[in-house]
Amino acid sequence: MTAVEDLDRIPAEAVRLAASRADEAAVAVSEIRRQLASARPSFILLFVPHRLQTDELANALRRSMPDSVVFGCTTAGQITPRGYEDDALLAIAFERHHFRVASILFKPISPVSIAEVVSQTERLVSQFPATPGRKRLALIFADGLSKQEDILMSALETGLKDIPVFGGSAGDGMRFERTQVLRNGEFHSNAALLLLLETDLAFAGLGFDHFQPTDKRMVVTRAIPEERLVLEINGSPAAQEYARLVKVPVAELSPTIFAENPVLVRNGNLYHVRAIQQIHGEHGLTFHSAIDDGLLLRLGRGKEIIRTLEAGLAVTDDGGEAPDFILGFDCYLRKLEIARKGLDGQASEQFRRRRVVGFSTYGEQHLGVHVNQTFVGVAFFRPKGGAPL
């Protein structure tokens, strides 16, 4: 399949797409630039595979695309016009006819200064007033190893007020060593990137998982909250008790076991996943979300993941029309489960049918809440006319 045929699988009007599987950063950026030659973007989102060196990529962007406004992050995989991929450099060019953007970089974010995030966000909002007839939304990309997304999202919700925010935590394949966000040609760790968008397109937020609670309850009896580290569950070593509940030996615990047997926390009438990242030491469990002493958890059981994916992506506008495209932030643990079950092809076909592009994350941000093992997205609908900016 050629690059052109590949990109034609998602015939969106409001964005242009480009992808490169080249091994060298300079070649990959050159291919991206060539594919976007006819685009007139307000800005470009770039989702980076872990195999590309970010310093080389930054140099290539400065040389080959010096006049382009490029944001993005490193990933744990990409969702391209082919569906799930691991090694593609994906570029999404948002046409200036339909989008305006303003940005701010929060650095450092470990620890988060709540007052500073609120203040800077309010300032950005006030300096980016809405144009009559257009709507605003925000996108957030955070260092996925910072362990600060929960606090960051609370601060952003205060600063953004009624502006909805969606996003994903940057990834690093399956290495969990270094995650970065991209702004103004530079990659940053220990940072978060906030984009404030204005668009003439109607849009709808998406957020869904495929788990339901079981009757297996857990209480966190010893934790180090600032490290998202649980040392004891139900008074026993955390890894040992979790393994007992999922009925596997401790030695067999792995990202795949964590993906298929998540723990859930209740928030009102809803349950959210608190995903386990990895074993820490001999008995601890490191989580992707906030954790604390006394937290009540339940073991989750999965529903049919492709069916829930199909249902979750089946969004339409008021006229019953499908989206022009869906910008998707999909937890890497979902991808692991899908791969283990041999459902990669079916999931990718759903993404192609629904015009989904985006990346696999280390965590998702949905309307002020940091979640895990969830698909979060924004469905943008085809333009209905209107004057350009």
C-alpha positions, 0 to 999 in steps of 0.5 A, a space after each residue: 500500500 503506498 503512502 497516498 493510498 494509505 492516507 486516502 483511507 480517511 478522506 477528512 476535509 478539516 485535516 490532512 494526514 501524513 505518515 512515515 515509517 522511515 528509520 531515520 528522523 531526517 528522512 521521516 520528516 522529509 516524507 511528512 513535509 512532502 505529503 503535506 505540501 498542499 496543506 495550509 495548516 494552522 498547526 500540526 500534531 506529531 505523534 512520535 514512535 519510540 524508535 526515533 531519537 527526539 533530538 534528531 527529530 527536533 533538528 530535522 523539524 527545524 531544518 525541513 519545516 522551520 515555518 510550521 507550528 508543530 506540537 505533539 508527543 512521544 507515544 506507546 504506538 500510533 493510530 494511523 489511517 491503517 489502524 494500530 501501528 508501532 513504528 509510524 511517525 504520524 502528522 495531523 495537519 489542522 487546516 487554518 480555515 477551520 482551526 485557530 490555536 494558542 499554546 502554553 507549556 507547563 514545566 516543570 510539572 513534578 511537582 505541579 504548582 496548582 496556583 501557577 497552572 490555574 493562573 497561566 491557564 486563565 491568562 491563556 483563555 483571556 488572551 484567546 477570546 472566542 470568535 462569534 459562531 465558533 467554539 473552543 476546546 482544549 487538548 492536553 499532552 503530559 509527560 506520562 511518567 510524571 505521576 502528576 496528571 491527576 493534580 494537573 487535570 484538577 488545576 486545568 479544570 479550574 482554569 478552563 472553566 466551561 471549556 472541555 479538555 481532552 488528551 493523553 499522556 505521552 508514552 515510550 513504547 513499552 520501555 517506561 524510561 522517558 516520555 516527552 512533549 513537543 512544542 516550538 521545535 523542542 521536546 520536553 520531559 517533566 512538562 505538559 503542553 496545553 493547546 487551546 483550540 477554536 473551530 467552526 466544526 461541531 465536535 463531541 467528546 468520547 470516553 469509554 472502557 469495557 470493564 464492569 466491577 466484580 465482587 472481588 474487593 480490595 483495600 489499599 492498606 499501605 501506599 506511597 501516594 506521591 509515587 503512585 506505589 501500593 505496597 499492601 492490599 488487604 493487609 498483604 504484600 500488594 503483588 501477592 494479594 493481586 496475584 491471588 485475586 486474579 489466580 495467577 502466580 506472582 511470577 506470571 504477572 505482566 502488562 498483559 495480566 494487568 491489562 485484562 484484570 484491572 482494578 476499578 475505583 468508584 466515582 459516584 455511579 461510575 467506575 474508573 480504571 486505576 491501571 497497574 503499570 508494573 511490579 515495583 521491587 518484590 511486592 509493590 505495584 506501581 499505578 498509572 493514576 492516583 492511589 492512596 491509603 484506604 482507597 477502596 478498589 474492585 477487580 474489573 472484568 472485561 466485556 467484549 472489547 471490539 463490540 464496545 469499541 464499535 459502539 463507542 465510536 458510533 457517534 453522529 451529529 444532529 443530522 445523523 452524519 458521521 464525523 469528519 475525523 476522530 482524534 483518539 487517545 487510546 490506552 496502551 493497555 487496551 492495545 495489549 489486550 487486543 493484540 493478545 486476543 488476536 483482534 488487532 485487525 478487527 480493531 484497526 478496521 473499526 478505526 479505519 471505518 470511523 476515521 480515527 487517528 491518534 496515539 496509544 497513551 500512558 493515561 487519558 484525560 477526559 473532562 477534568 479527570 485522569 483515567 486509564 485503560 480508556 479510549 478518549 477522543 474528540 469527534 469533529 464533524 464535517 463543516 457546514 459552511 461559514 466564513 474563514 478566519 
